[in-house]
Structures are given as structure tokens and as C-alpha cells.
Amino acid sequence: MSGKKGHGKAASGKKTGRAATPTLQVCADAGIDHEVREFDHHTTNYGEEAAEMLASEGIEADQIFKTLLIGLAAGKEPKPELAVAVVPVTGRLSLKHTAVTLKERGYGHGKASMAKPKDAERSSGYITGGISPLGQKHRLPTVIDETALLCDTMYVSGGKRGLDIGLSPQDLISLTDATTADILEGH
């Protein structure tokens, strides 16, 4: 995987005032280096669209990650608890691998399903296609696919459609208190 950085609008995270999204505010408050990439949004294939748009800036698809909310089997609870999975846009999430990883951390009962869009939006505070692992309304257990560690810079949603941020995988792991694991299908 490439660790190549793109050539977009970069931000140092040291601005004053309020950032445009909670994601950008988290980065600013933490003082982490990050890049801001904006592009025109036109489709419902959000991850694919981001990969296409950012490719024109020299960013490889394997550096671009999507944020998915999943529901963990609730056992006797009436409603599943939610968790966050961050995977490359080029890959497909393994719900089984993710559920097992989270169970090992004390979350859920080893089974998972994709969260309903309305539940994901309500919990995160973002709209589908703009859900970021950072700045969510409710802090959730997070697993990032281990391929992120192969990137110098990875890109995730900046908190709205057509806005991505680039940051180091280590910064994202630290800011989200995430675990890394192999959570892709076919691995």
C-alpha cells in the first residue's frame, strides 16, 4: 500500500474559532496534522465517489476508508448496541470478524449486523455518506482494519458528503481509542 500523501488543501489543526464539522473540530482541538479534501458530491456510492475524486489528486484508493456502523447482538437487551468499523473503500467488511474482535474487547456477543441508516445517523450525528469515525455524538467502540497501518496517511469522511480528511492511522486510532484487526471479508 502506498503511504503517498496527496496535494490538496492541508490544515495544521491549529485554527481558531469553530471548525466546519465536529470531525474537523476534534482534529483542531487535538492539534493533529491533517489534510482537508473537498469535492463535489453527486452519487449514492459515497466511498467509490470519494476514491474517484481523490484519485485525481494522486491519492490511491487503498488509502481511502469508509466508516460503517454495526449493531452488535444484544443478548437479552431489547436493542443492539452500536459499534464503528473503518475499512478501505476497496474492501468489504466481515461482520463476523468485527463482532469477534469487539467481543474480545467486551462488546456484544460475537454477532453483528449492519446498523439501520436512521440508527447510524441518530447515534453519530452525521448523515449517511458523511459519517466520520471522529466527532460522533455518542462515542462507540471502534475497530479499524489493520491495512490502515500500511498507510502514512489514510482518508476518512470529514463529517459531511464530499469532505474527507487525511491523517495518520496512529492519530485516528488514538482519537477514537480504536482497536486494529483484520476485519475484511476474504482474509
N, CA, C and O atoms as a DFTB+ gen file, in Angstrom:
748 C
 N C O
     1  1       0.834      -1.183       0.000
     2  2       0.000       0.000       0.000
     3  2       0.871       1.235       0.000
     4  3       1.975       1.247       0.544
     5  1       0.370       2.226      -0.596
     6  2       1.119       3.470      -0.684
     7  2       0.903       4.314       0.555
     8  3      -0.176       4.317       1.147
     9  1       1.920       5.008       0.922
    10  2       1.794       5.969       2.003
    11  2       1.861       7.363       1.440
    12  3       2.012       8.334       2.181
    13  1       1.746       7.468       0.114
    14  2       1.887       8.734      -0.572
    15  2       0.813       9.709      -0.115
    16  3      -0.360       9.356       0.006
    17  1       1.232      10.929       0.133
    18  2       0.284      11.975       0.503
    19  2      -0.170      12.705      -0.755
    20  3       0.587      12.846      -1.716
    21  1      -1.403      13.160      -0.732
    22  2      -1.924      13.913      -1.854
    23  2      -1.526      15.375      -1.775
    24  3      -0.787      15.783      -0.879
    25  1      -2.023      16.156      -2.719
    26  2      -1.645      17.567      -2.798
    27  2      -2.865      18.462      -2.681
    28  3      -3.061      19.331      -3.531
    29  1      -3.670      18.286      -1.685
    30  2      -4.869      19.104      -1.521
    31  2      -4.662      20.180      -0.493
    32  3      -3.540      20.477      -0.083
    33  1      -5.760      20.752      -0.091
    34  2      -5.728      21.779       0.936
    35  2      -5.337      21.118       2.255
    36  3      -6.036      20.225       2.734
    37  1      -4.244      21.544       2.833
    38  2      -3.778      20.952       4.088
    39  2      -4.130      21.859       5.248
    40  3      -4.207      23.079       5.102
    41  1      -4.340      21.252       6.389
    42  2      -4.638      22.013       7.599
    43  2      -3.749      21.517       8.724
    44  3      -3.444      20.327       8.805
    45  1      -3.345      22.404       9.566
    46  2      -2.472      22.017      10.669
    47  2      -3.246      21.636      11.913
    48  3      -2.672      21.070      12.844
    49  1      -4.528      21.931      11.952
    50  2      -5.304      21.636      13.151
    51  2      -5.147      22.704      14.218
    52  3      -5.533      22.481      15.365
    53  1      -4.585      23.867      13.868
    54  2      -4.332      24.900      14.871
    55  2      -5.092      26.183      14.568
    56  3      -4.629      27.279      14.885
    57  1      -6.265      26.041      13.952
    58  2      -7.080      27.202      13.640
    59  2      -7.804      27.682      14.891
    60  3      -7.976      26.939      15.858
    61  1      -8.216      28.927      14.845
    62  2      -9.031      29.449      15.939
    63  2     -10.480      29.459      15.483
    64  3     -10.751      29.399      14.284
    65  1     -11.405      29.534      16.414
    66  2     -12.820      29.536      16.069
    67  2     -13.345      28.124      15.892
    68  3     -12.641      27.151      16.159
    69  1     -14.609      28.018      15.432
    70  2     -15.262      26.720      15.256
    71  2     -14.964      26.155      13.885
    72  3     -14.958      26.877      12.888
    73  1     -14.719      24.862      13.843
    74  2     -14.494      24.174      12.578
    75  2     -15.839      23.899      11.910
    76  3     -16.893      23.980      12.542
    77  1     -15.781      23.574      10.624
    78  2     -16.985      23.363       9.830
    79  2     -17.774      22.124      10.251
    80  3     -18.996      22.106      10.102
    81  1     -17.119      21.099      10.768
    82  2     -17.798      19.886      11.217
    83  2     -17.198      19.441      12.551
    84  3     -16.085      19.841      12.895
    85  1     -17.928      18.620      13.299
    86  2     -17.348      18.091      14.540
    87  2     -16.037      17.336      14.298
    88  3     -15.142      17.366      15.142
    89  1     -15.922      16.668      13.160
    90  2     -14.679      15.957      12.826
    91  2     -13.501      16.920      12.779
    92  3     -12.456      16.667      13.379
    93  1     -13.676      18.009      12.073
    94  2     -12.596      18.986      11.952
    95  2     -12.309      19.644      13.295
    96  3     -11.164      19.985      13.591
    97  1     -13.346      19.821      14.105
    98  2     -13.144      20.402      15.433
    99  2     -12.324      19.463      16.317
   100  3     -11.453      19.917      17.058
   101  1     -12.595      18.159      16.247
   102  2     -11.816      17.184      17.023
   103  2     -10.345      17.264      16.629
   104  3      -9.467      17.270      17.491
   105  1     -10.080      17.325      15.325
   106  2      -8.691      17.420      14.850
   107  2      -8.036      18.711      15.330
   108  3      -6.884      18.704      15.763
   109  1      -8.769      19.814      15.253
   110  2      -8.229      21.103      15.691
   111  2      -7.958      21.091      17.194
   112  3      -6.901      21.535      17.643
   113  1      -8.909      20.586      17.960
   114  2      -8.748      20.548      19.416
   115  2      -7.570      19.680      19.833
   116  3      -6.881      19.988      20.806
   117  1      -7.336      18.588      19.094
   118  2      -6.236      17.675      19.417
   119  2      -4.901      18.180      18.872
   120  3      -3.843      17.674      19.247
   121  1      -4.952      19.178      17.987
   122  2      -3.731      19.735      17.414
   123  2      -3.004      18.785      16.480
   124  3      -1.784      18.858      16.337
   125  1      -3.762      17.883      15.838
   126  2      -3.104      16.922      14.948
   127  2      -3.019      17.460      13.522
   128  3      -3.886      18.208      13.070
   129  1      -1.973      17.068      12.836
   130  2      -1.838      17.424      11.429
   131  2      -2.855      16.627      10.629
   132  3      -3.014      15.422      10.823
   133  1      -3.529      17.308       9.740
   134  2      -4.493      16.640       8.878
   135  2      -4.663      17.436       7.594
   136  3      -4.378      18.632       7.544
   137  1      -5.129      16.757       6.568
   138  2      -5.415      17.381       5.277
   139  2      -6.924      17.405       5.091
   140  3      -7.618      16.469       5.487
   141  1      -7.420      18.452       4.501
   142  2      -8.841      18.557       4.201
   143  2      -9.008      18.474       2.694
   144  3      -8.376      19.223       1.949
   145  1      -9.860      17.562       2.249
   146  2     -10.131      17.374       0.820
   147  2     -11.628      17.527       0.588
   148  3     -12.434      16.795       1.161
   149  1     -11.989      18.481      -0.254
   150  2     -13.388      18.685      -0.594
   151  2     -13.591      18.380      -2.065
   152  3     -12.724      18.656      -2.893
   153  1     -14.740      17.811      -2.382
   154  2     -15.070      17.501      -3.768
   155  2     -16.579      17.571      -3.933
   156  3     -17.333      17.455      -2.968
   157  1     -17.003      17.763      -5.179
   158  2     -18.432      17.804      -5.464
   159  2     -19.003      16.402      -5.321
   160  3     -18.460      15.442      -5.867
   161  1     -20.083      16.292      -4.596
   162  2     -20.730      15.008      -4.336
   163  2     -21.940      14.874      -5.254
   164  3     -22.771      15.779      -5.332
   165  1     -22.038      13.716      -5.963
   166  2     -23.134      13.555      -6.917
   167  2     -23.879      12.231      -6.833
   168  3     -24.964      12.123      -7.406
   169  1     -23.353      11.217      -6.149
   170  2     -23.960       9.886      -6.203
   171  2     -24.305       9.373      -4.814
   172  3     -24.089      10.047      -3.807
   173  1     -24.849       8.158      -4.789
   174  2     -25.095       7.486      -3.514
   175  2     -24.032       6.427      -3.237
   176  3     -24.108       5.728      -2.226
   177  1     -23.049       6.300      -4.116
   178  2     -21.916       5.389      -3.895
   179  2     -20.788       6.206      -3.282
   180  3     -19.787       6.496      -3.939
   181  1     -20.959       6.573      -2.021
   182  2     -20.114       7.571      -1.372
   183  2     -18.636       7.205      -1.365
   184  3     -17.800       8.032      -1.730
   185  1     -18.298       5.991      -0.962
   186  2     -16.897       5.584      -0.901
   187  2     -16.253       5.527      -2.271
   188  3     -15.129       5.992      -2.459
   189  1     -16.977       4.950      -3.235
   190  2     -16.457       4.877      -4.602
   191  2     -16.254       6.275      -5.173
   192  3     -15.256       6.547      -5.840
   193  1     -17.203       7.147      -4.905
   194  2     -17.101       8.516      -5.392
   195  2     -15.886       9.214      -4.793
   196  3     -15.150       9.896      -5.505
   197  1     -15.673       9.050      -3.500
   198  2     -14.505       9.659      -2.850
   199  2     -13.225       9.134      -3.479
   200  3     -12.300       9.904      -3.738
   201  1     -13.163       7.824      -3.727
   202  2     -11.964       7.233      -4.330
   203  2     -11.713       7.816      -5.718
   204  3     -10.573       8.132      -6.057
   205  1     -12.759       7.960      -6.517
   206  2     -12.610       8.530      -7.861
   207  2     -12.152       9.982      -7.800
   208  3     -11.232      10.378      -8.515
   209  1     -12.788      10.765      -6.955
   210  2     -12.458      12.189      -6.867
   211  2     -11.050      12.406      -6.319
   212  3     -10.311      13.252      -6.823
   213  1     -10.679      11.654      -5.297
   214  2      -9.368      11.842      -4.685
   215  2      -8.249      11.255      -5.536
   216  3      -7.095      11.664      -5.404
   217  1      -8.574      10.301      -6.406
   218  2      -7.562       9.749      -7.318
   219  2      -7.014      10.844      -8.224
   220  3      -5.840      10.818      -8.593
   221  1      -7.859      11.804      -8.582
   222  2      -7.404      12.900      -9.440
   223  2      -6.391      13.790      -8.726
   224  3      -5.706      14.593      -9.359
   225  1      -6.300      13.643      -7.401
   226  2      -5.330      14.402      -6.612
   227  2      -4.128      13.541      -6.220
   228  3      -3.305      13.950      -5.401
   229  1      -4.031      12.343      -6.813
   230  2      -2.890      11.475      -6.543
   231  2      -3.036      10.591      -5.321
   232  3      -2.058       9.998      -4.867
   233  1      -4.233      10.495      -4.786
   234  2      -4.471       9.650      -3.611
   235  2      -4.986       8.302      -4.092
   236  3      -5.938       8.229      -4.870
   237  1      -4.348       7.241      -3.623
   238  2      -4.712       5.898      -4.058
   239  2      -5.924       5.383      -3.285
   240  3      -6.126       5.726      -2.120
   241  1      -6.725       4.555      -3.953
   242  2      -7.960       4.037      -3.356
   243  2      -7.709       3.283      -2.062
   244  3      -8.556       3.298      -1.168
   245  1      -6.560       2.621      -1.942
   246  2      -6.302       1.850      -0.722
   247  2      -5.981       2.723       0.484
   248  3      -5.786       2.210       1.586
   249  1      -5.925       4.032       0.286
   250  2      -5.729       4.969       1.394
   251  2      -7.054       5.542       1.895
   252  3      -7.090       6.217       2.924
   253  1      -8.137       5.275       1.175
   254  2      -9.436       5.874       1.475
   255  2     -10.303       4.841       2.193
   256  3     -10.478       3.719       1.716
   257  1     -10.840       5.236       3.345
   258  2     -11.592       4.320       4.200
   259  2     -13.015       4.811       4.401
   260  3     -13.281       6.013       4.405
   261  1     -13.925       3.858       4.568
   262  2     -15.324       4.184       4.850
   263  2     -15.622       3.833       6.299
   264  3     -15.031       2.916       6.868
   265  1     -16.543       4.572       6.876
   266  2     -16.956       4.374       8.260
   267  2     -18.338       3.747       8.266
   268  3     -19.289       4.316       7.729
   269  1     -18.445       2.577       8.873
   270  2     -19.705       1.845       8.923
   271  2     -20.124       1.653      10.375
   272  3     -19.292       1.370      11.237
   273  1     -21.403       1.805      10.638
   274  2     -21.921       1.498      11.966
   275  2     -22.598       0.142      11.922
   276  3     -23.357      -0.164      11.003
   277  1     -22.310      -0.664      12.935
   278  2     -22.878      -2.001      13.010
   279  2     -23.615      -2.154      14.332
   280  3     -23.306      -1.487      15.320
   281  1     -24.594      -3.045      14.324
   282  2     -25.314      -3.394      15.539
   283  2     -24.780      -4.712      16.059
   284  3     -24.714      -5.698      15.325
   285  1     -24.401      -4.731      17.318
   286  2     -23.893      -5.952      17.938
   287  2     -25.049      -6.708      18.572
   288  3     -25.957      -6.109      19.147
   289  1     -25.006      -8.026      18.461
   290  2     -26.057      -8.854      19.055
   291  2     -26.252      -8.436      20.502
   292  3     -25.293      -8.286      21.259
   293  1     -27.487      -8.255      20.861
   294  2     -27.800      -7.662      22.155
   295  2     -27.966      -8.667      23.284
   296  3     -28.093      -8.269      24.442
   297  1     -27.969      -9.944      22.980
   298  2     -28.227     -10.905      24.046
   299  2     -29.634     -10.690      24.566
   300  3     -30.593     -10.842      23.810
   301  1     -29.787     -10.343      25.829
   302  2     -31.108     -10.124      26.420
   303  2     -31.560      -8.674      26.306
   304  3     -32.677      -8.339      26.701
   305  1     -30.696      -7.811      25.769
   306  2     -31.056      -6.401      25.627
   307  2     -32.088      -6.257      24.510
   308  3     -32.056      -7.027      23.550
   309  1     -33.007      -5.286      24.612
   310  2     -34.041      -5.122      23.588
   311  2     -33.502      -4.579      22.266
   312  3     -34.119      -4.785      21.221
   313  1     -32.388      -3.903      22.295
   314  2     -31.862      -3.253      21.095
   315  2     -30.353      -3.483      21.047
   316  3     -29.684      -3.403      22.078
   317  1     -29.809      -3.768      19.861
   318  2     -28.361      -3.990      19.797
   319  2     -27.577      -2.719      20.100
   320  3     -28.011      -1.611      19.786
   321  1     -26.412      -2.905      20.717
   322  2     -25.528      -1.758      20.901
   323  2     -24.794      -1.534      19.584
   324  3     -24.614      -2.465      18.799
   325  1     -24.378      -0.313      19.351
   326  2     -23.718       0.029      18.099
   327  2     -22.213       0.080      18.279
   328  3     -21.704       0.286      19.381
   329  1     -21.514      -0.111      17.171
   330  2     -20.063      -0.005      17.131
   331  2     -19.684       0.545      15.763
   332  3     -20.507       0.595      14.849
   333  1     -18.427       0.956      15.639
   334  2     -17.919       1.553      14.405
   335  2     -16.871       0.626      13.799
   336  3     -16.014       0.092      14.501
   337  1     -16.955       0.447      12.488
   338  2     -15.938      -0.291      11.738
   339  2     -15.423       0.629      10.639
   340  3     -16.210       1.254       9.928
   341  1     -14.103       0.712      10.501
   342  2     -13.480       1.560       9.483
   343  2     -12.677       0.641       8.572
   344  3     -11.718       0.002       9.004
   345  1     -13.084       0.584       7.299
   346  2     -12.459      -0.331       6.336
   347  2     -12.151       0.402       5.035
   348  3     -12.767       1.426       4.740
   349  1     -11.194      -0.118       4.249
   350  2     -10.903       0.515       2.963
   351  2     -12.136       0.498       2.059
   352  3     -12.919      -0.451       2.092
   353  1     -12.308       1.549       1.252
   354  2     -13.443       1.581       0.330
   355  2     -13.331       0.469      -0.703
   356  3     -14.328       0.099      -1.322
   357  1     -12.139      -0.063      -0.895
   358  2     -11.924      -1.139      -1.859
   359  2     -12.262      -2.510      -1.283
   360  3     -12.247      -3.503      -2.011
   361  1     -12.566      -2.582       0.013
   362  2     -12.834      -3.864       0.657
   363  2     -14.261      -3.987       1.132
   364  3     -15.056      -3.052       1.041
   365  1     -14.563      -5.168       1.640
   366  2     -15.897      -5.447       2.170
   367  2     -15.756      -5.898       3.619
   368  3     -14.954      -6.779       3.929
   369  1     -16.532      -5.296       4.493
   370  2     -16.494      -5.592       5.918
   371  2     -16.937      -7.022       6.203
   372  3     -17.948      -7.480       5.671
   373  1     -16.186      -7.720       7.035
   374  2     -16.614      -9.011       7.573
   375  2     -17.279      -8.737       8.918
   376  3     -16.611      -8.409       9.898
   377  1     -18.589      -8.874       8.951
   378  2     -19.313      -8.669      10.206
   379  2     -18.858      -9.674      11.255
   380  3     -18.760      -9.346      12.437
   381  1     -18.581     -10.897      10.820
   382  2     -18.148     -11.943      11.751
   383  2     -16.818     -11.579      12.406
   384  3     -16.694     -11.634      13.629
   385  1     -15.816     -11.205      11.594
   386  2     -14.505     -10.846      12.154
   387  2     -14.617      -9.642      13.091
   388  3     -13.976      -9.593      14.141
   389  1     -15.436      -8.682      12.694
   390  2     -15.597      -7.474      13.505
   391  2     -16.278      -7.793      14.832
   392  3     -15.856      -7.311      15.883
   393  1     -17.333      -8.605      14.781
   394  2     -18.049      -8.970      16.007
   395  2     -17.152      -9.741      16.966
   396  3     -17.193      -9.512      18.174
   397  1     -16.342     -10.653      16.433
   398  2     -15.431     -11.427      17.283
   399  2     -14.395     -10.501      17.922
   400  3     -14.097     -10.620      19.110
   401  1     -13.850      -9.580      17.129
   402  2     -12.870      -8.627      17.660
   403  2     -13.479      -7.795      18.779
   404  3     -12.851      -7.599      19.819
   405  1     -14.694      -7.306      18.575
   406  2     -15.345      -6.488      19.595
   407  2     -15.713      -7.311      20.827
   408  3     -15.628      -6.815      21.951
   409  1     -16.117      -8.553      20.625
   410  2     -16.431      -9.420      21.770
   411  2     -15.190      -9.606      22.641
   412  3     -15.279      -9.620      23.868
   413  1     -14.028      -9.749      21.993
   414  2     -12.772      -9.891      22.737
   415  2     -12.478      -8.647      23.576
   416  3     -11.776      -8.728      24.584
   417  1     -13.012      -7.502      23.162
   418  2     -12.856      -6.252      23.923
   419  2     -13.990      -6.034      24.925
   420  3     -14.014      -5.026      25.631
   421  1     -14.925      -6.980      24.984
   422  2     -16.013      -6.877      25.953
   423  2     -17.289      -6.258      25.421
   424  3     -18.150      -5.856      26.204
   425  1     -17.433      -6.173      24.100
   426  2     -18.633      -5.586      23.498
   427  2     -19.392      -6.648      22.719
   428  3     -18.796      -7.389      21.938
   429  1     -20.695      -6.729      22.922
   430  2     -21.541      -7.639      22.167
   431  2     -21.344      -9.094      22.545
   432  3     -20.684      -9.428      23.529
   433  1     -21.944      -9.947      21.724
   434  2     -21.944     -11.384      21.984
   435  2     -21.413     -12.170      20.791
   436  3     -21.745     -13.345      20.632
   437  1     -20.599     -11.546      19.954
   438  2     -19.961     -12.247      18.844
   439  2     -20.741     -12.279      17.553
   440  3     -20.335     -12.959      16.610
   441  1     -21.854     -11.562      17.480
   442  2     -22.626     -11.483      16.237
   443  2     -22.927     -10.019      15.951
   444  3     -23.071      -9.204      16.862
   445  1     -23.018      -9.704      14.656
   446  2     -23.273      -8.310      14.279
   447  2     -24.067      -8.247      12.986
   448  3     -24.109      -9.203      12.211
   449  1     -24.692      -7.105      12.772
   450  2     -25.388      -6.801      11.525
   451  2     -25.163      -5.325      11.233
   452  3     -24.775      -4.561      12.117
   453  1     -25.403      -4.933      10.010
   454  2     -25.276      -3.521       9.671
   455  2     -26.367      -2.740      10.407
   456  3     -27.514      -3.181      10.482
   457  1     -26.003      -1.597      10.939
   458  2     -26.977      -0.740      11.618
   459  2     -27.934      -0.153      10.587
   460  3     -27.559       0.080       9.438
   461  1     -29.152       0.080      11.003
   462  2     -30.106       0.761      10.137
   463  2     -29.600       2.183       9.924
   464  3     -29.078       2.794      10.856
   465  1     -29.744       2.725       8.706
   466  2     -29.255       4.083       8.446
   467  2     -29.764       5.117       9.451
   468  3     -28.997       5.973       9.891
   469  1     -31.040       5.049       9.820
   470  2     -31.569       6.041      10.777
   471  2     -30.903       5.906      12.139
   472  3     -30.677       6.909      12.816
   473  1     -30.582       4.670      12.556
   474  2     -29.892       4.471      13.833
   475  2     -28.457       4.984      13.756
   476  3     -27.950       5.585      14.703
   477  1     -27.807       4.740      12.614
   478  2     -26.435       5.223      12.421
   479  2     -26.400       6.748      12.451
   480  3     -25.519       7.342      13.073
   481  1     -27.359       7.374      11.778
   482  2     -27.411       8.835      11.742
   483  2     -27.725       9.414      13.116
   484  3     -27.115      10.399      13.533
   485  1     -28.664       8.809      13.811
   486  2     -29.058       9.297      15.139
   487  2     -27.885       9.189      16.120
   488  3     -27.636      10.114      16.893
   489  1     -27.175       8.074      16.088
   490  2     -26.074       7.857      17.025
   491  2     -24.862       8.720      16.709
   492  3     -24.226       9.269      17.609
   493  1     -24.547       8.836      15.413
   494  2     -23.322       9.549      15.025
   495  2     -23.507      11.059      14.946
   496  3     -22.572      11.821      15.194
   497  1     -24.720      11.487      14.599
   498  2     -24.946      12.908      14.375
   499  2     -24.602      13.337      12.959
   500  3     -24.656      14.522      12.630
   501  1     -24.251      12.376      12.127
   502  2     -23.913      12.640      10.726
   503  2     -24.936      11.965       9.820
   504  3     -25.656      11.062      10.246
   505  1     -24.992      12.417       8.552
   506  2     -25.873      11.763       7.594
   507  2     -25.106      10.655       6.870
   508  3     -23.883      10.709       6.740
   509  1     -25.843       9.658       6.408
   510  2     -25.246       8.558       5.665
   511  2     -24.445       9.123       4.495
   512  3     -24.907      10.016       3.784
   513  1     -23.251       8.594       4.308
   514  2     -22.352       9.102       3.276
   515  2     -21.414      10.164       3.808
   516  3     -20.467      10.557       3.126
   517  1     -21.668      10.632       5.021
   518  2     -20.810      11.632       5.645
   519  2     -20.440      11.249       7.069
   520  3     -19.962      12.082       7.839
   521  1     -20.664       9.980       7.415
   522  2     -20.365       9.536       8.784
   523  2     -18.862       9.397       8.954
   524  3     -18.195       8.692       8.197
   525  1     -18.351      10.071       9.944
   526  2     -16.925      10.050      10.267
   527  2     -16.716       9.251      11.548
   528  3     -17.609       9.202      12.394
   529  1     -15.555       8.626      11.704
   530  2     -15.267       7.972      12.981
   531  2     -14.961       8.981      14.090
   532  3     -14.917       8.617      15.265
   533  1     -14.752      10.232      13.724
   534  2     -14.401      11.290      14.680
   535  2     -15.586      12.219      14.914
   536  3     -16.357      12.494      13.995
   537  1     -15.727      12.700      16.140
   538  2     -16.728      13.714      16.439
   539  2     -18.154      13.218      16.473
   540  3     -19.085      14.009      16.325
   541  1     -18.346      11.927      16.665
   542  2     -19.705      11.400      16.736
   543  2     -20.387      11.842      18.030
   544  3     -19.729      12.074      19.045
   545  1     -21.714      11.954      17.978
   546  2     -22.481      12.360      19.164
   547  2     -22.268      11.401      20.323
   548  3     -22.163      11.823      21.475
   549  1     -22.205      10.117      20.022
   550  2     -22.011       9.091      21.044
   551  2     -20.733       8.334      20.714
   552  3     -20.602       7.772      19.627
   553  1     -19.799       8.321      21.646
   554  2     -18.543       7.602      21.425
   555  2     -18.824       6.099      21.467
   556  3     -19.372       5.587      22.443
   557  1     -18.448       5.411      20.413
   558  2     -18.730       3.985      20.278
   559  2     -17.434       3.194      20.176
   560  3     -16.407       3.735      19.767
   561  1     -17.475       1.907      20.548
   562  2     -16.294       1.074      20.330
   563  2     -15.972       1.053      18.837
   564  3     -16.871       0.958      18.002
   565  1     -14.695       1.142      18.514
   566  2     -14.265       1.293      17.122
   567  2     -13.191       0.279      16.774
   568  3     -12.261       0.046      17.546
   569  1     -13.336      -0.327      15.586
   570  2     -12.319      -1.221      15.039
   571  2     -11.931      -0.685      13.670
   572  3     -12.789      -0.419      12.828
   573  1     -10.638      -0.531      13.458
   574  2     -10.103      -0.073      12.175
   575  2      -9.381      -1.242      11.530
   576  3      -8.585      -1.921      12.179
   577  1      -9.658      -1.481      10.248
   578  2      -8.970      -2.581       9.577
   579  2      -7.468      -2.344       9.604
   580  3      -6.991      -1.229       9.395
   581  1      -6.735      -3.422       9.866
   582  2      -5.295      -3.337      10.048
   583  2      -4.541      -2.844       8.814
   584  3      -3.385      -2.438       8.932
   585  1      -5.162      -2.868       7.638
   586  2      -4.483      -2.349       6.447
   587  2      -4.211      -0.854       6.560
   588  3      -3.352      -0.327       5.852
   589  1      -4.926      -0.173       7.433
   590  2      -4.677       1.263       7.640
   591  2      -3.246       1.501       8.096
   592  3      -2.658       2.538       7.787
   593  1      -2.686       0.552       8.825
   594  2      -1.328       0.711       9.354
   595  2      -0.272       0.712       8.257
   596  3       0.879       1.073       8.505
   597  1      -0.651       0.313       7.048
   598  2       0.274       0.322       5.918
   599  2       0.345       1.687       5.241
   600  3       1.178       1.902       4.360
   601  1      -0.518       2.600       5.644
   602  2      -0.581       3.940       5.052
   603  2       0.132       4.950       5.951
   604  3       0.044       4.876       7.176
   605  1       0.838       5.893       5.324
   606  2       1.334       7.042       6.080
   607  2       0.169       7.969       6.400
   608  3       0.063       8.509       7.501
   609  1      -0.703       8.139       5.407
   610  2      -1.896       8.968       5.544
   611  2      -3.087       8.161       5.070
   612  3      -3.061       7.577       3.987
   613  1      -4.132       8.130       5.883
   614  2      -5.384       7.496       5.482
   615  2      -6.454       8.581       5.431
   616  3      -6.345       9.605       6.106
   617  1      -7.472       8.352       4.638
   618  2      -8.531       9.340       4.448
   619  2      -9.862       8.761       4.917
   620  3     -10.228       7.641       4.560
   621  1     -10.577       9.539       5.719
   622  2     -11.905       9.165       6.204
   623  2     -12.832      10.358       5.992
   624  3     -12.379      11.467       5.707
   625  1     -14.113      10.122       6.131
   626  2     -15.064      11.215       5.971
   627  2     -14.764      12.324       6.966
   628  3     -14.415      12.080       8.121
   629  1     -14.911      13.542       6.484
   630  2     -14.713      14.707       7.334
   631  2     -15.980      15.154       8.032
   632  3     -15.992      16.199       8.683
   633  1     -17.056      14.373       7.909
   634  2     -18.285      14.690       8.624
   635  2     -19.412      15.193       7.754
   636  3     -20.475      15.554       8.260
   637  1     -19.194      15.223       6.443
   638  2     -20.279      15.520       5.515
   639  2     -19.896      14.946       4.158
   640  3     -18.724      14.691       3.881
   641  1     -20.897      14.750       3.329
   642  2     -20.650      14.218       1.989
   643  2     -19.775      15.193       1.214
   644  3     -19.992      16.404       1.245
   645  1     -18.779      14.644       0.517
   646  2     -17.888      15.486      -0.269
   647  2     -16.761      16.116       0.526
   648  3     -16.097      17.027       0.032
   649  1     -16.530      15.653       1.738
   650  2     -15.454      16.178       2.577
   651  2     -14.728      15.002       3.223
   652  3     -15.319      14.251       3.999
   653  1     -13.458      14.847       2.904
   654  2     -12.623      13.822       3.531
   655  2     -11.445      14.494       4.210
   656  3     -11.021      15.582       3.819
   657  1     -10.923      13.832       5.233
   658  2      -9.706      14.314       5.878
   659  2      -8.660      13.216       5.815
   660  3      -8.966      12.027       5.906
   661  1      -7.417      13.649       5.656
   662  2      -6.287      12.735       5.697
   663  2      -5.544      12.938       7.001
   664  3      -5.251      14.066       7.395
   665  1      -5.243      11.841       7.662
   666  2      -4.493      11.895       8.910
   667  2      -3.740      10.587       9.080
   668  3      -3.991       9.621       8.359
   669  1      -2.830      10.557      10.021
   670  2      -2.076       9.324      10.229
   671  2      -2.979       8.287      10.891
   672  3      -3.831       8.634      11.709
   673  1      -2.795       7.012      10.538
   674  2      -3.580       5.970      11.204
   675  2      -3.406       6.004      12.724
   676  3      -4.357       5.766      13.468
   677  1      -2.198       6.298      13.176
   678  2      -1.945       6.342      14.617
   679  2      -2.774       7.429      15.296
   680  3      -3.271       7.231      16.405
   681  1      -2.926       8.583      14.630
   682  2      -3.757       9.645      15.201
   683  2      -5.219       9.216      15.270
   684  3      -5.893       9.468      16.269
   685  1      -5.718       8.565      14.207
   686  2      -7.110       8.118      14.226
   687  2      -7.326       7.073      15.319
   688  3      -8.327       7.116      16.034
   689  1      -6.401       6.151      15.447
   690  2      -6.501       5.128      16.494
   691  2      -6.538       5.787      17.867
   692  3      -7.355       5.426      18.714
   693  1      -5.664       6.740      18.082
   694  2      -5.594       7.425      19.372
   695  2      -6.865       8.223      19.663
   696  3      -7.399       8.157      20.770
   697  1      -7.349       8.973      18.678
   698  2      -8.522       9.826      18.881
   699  2      -9.810       9.034      19.095
   700  3     -10.736       9.519      19.745
   701  1      -9.873       7.818      18.552
   702  2     -11.091       7.009      18.671
   703  2     -10.946       5.870      19.678
   704  3     -11.897       5.126      19.918
   705  1      -9.766       5.734      20.261
   706  2      -9.473       4.607      21.156
   707  2      -9.798       3.290      20.459
   708  3     -10.397       2.391      21.048
   709  1      -9.395       3.194      19.199
   710  2      -9.747       2.049      18.361
   711  2      -8.802       0.874      18.555
   712  3      -7.673       1.010      19.027
   713  1      -9.313      -0.271      18.172
   714  2      -8.540      -1.494      18.027
   715  2      -8.313      -1.682      16.535
   716  3      -9.174      -1.330      15.729
   717  1      -7.167      -2.232      16.159
   718  2      -6.962      -2.605      14.763
   719  2      -7.019      -4.122      14.665
   720  3      -6.543      -4.832      15.552
   721  1      -7.603      -4.607      13.582
   722  2      -7.734      -6.046      13.358
   723  2      -8.041      -6.281      11.887
   724  3      -8.394      -5.356      11.156
   725  1      -7.901      -7.528      11.467
   726  2      -8.294      -7.926      10.121
   727  2      -9.812      -8.090      10.128
   728  3     -10.330      -9.086      10.632
   729  1     -10.519      -7.116       9.571
   730  2     -11.985      -7.167       9.579
   731  2     -12.566      -7.158       8.164
   732  3     -13.728      -6.802       7.963
   733  1     -11.747      -7.554       7.188
   734  2     -12.221      -7.623       5.810
   735  2     -12.643      -9.040       5.454
   736  3     -12.071     -10.011       5.948
   737  1     -13.653      -9.152       4.589
   738  2     -14.039     -10.458       4.067
   739  2     -12.924     -10.982       3.188
   740  3     -12.205     -10.217       2.545
   741  1     -12.790     -12.298       3.169
   742  2     -11.798     -12.917       2.302
   743  2     -10.402     -12.917       2.867
   744  3      -9.453     -13.222       2.146
   745  1     -10.245     -12.590       4.120
   746  2      -8.914     -12.587       4.748
   747  2      -8.845     -13.648       5.805
   748  3      -7.809     -13.809       6.451
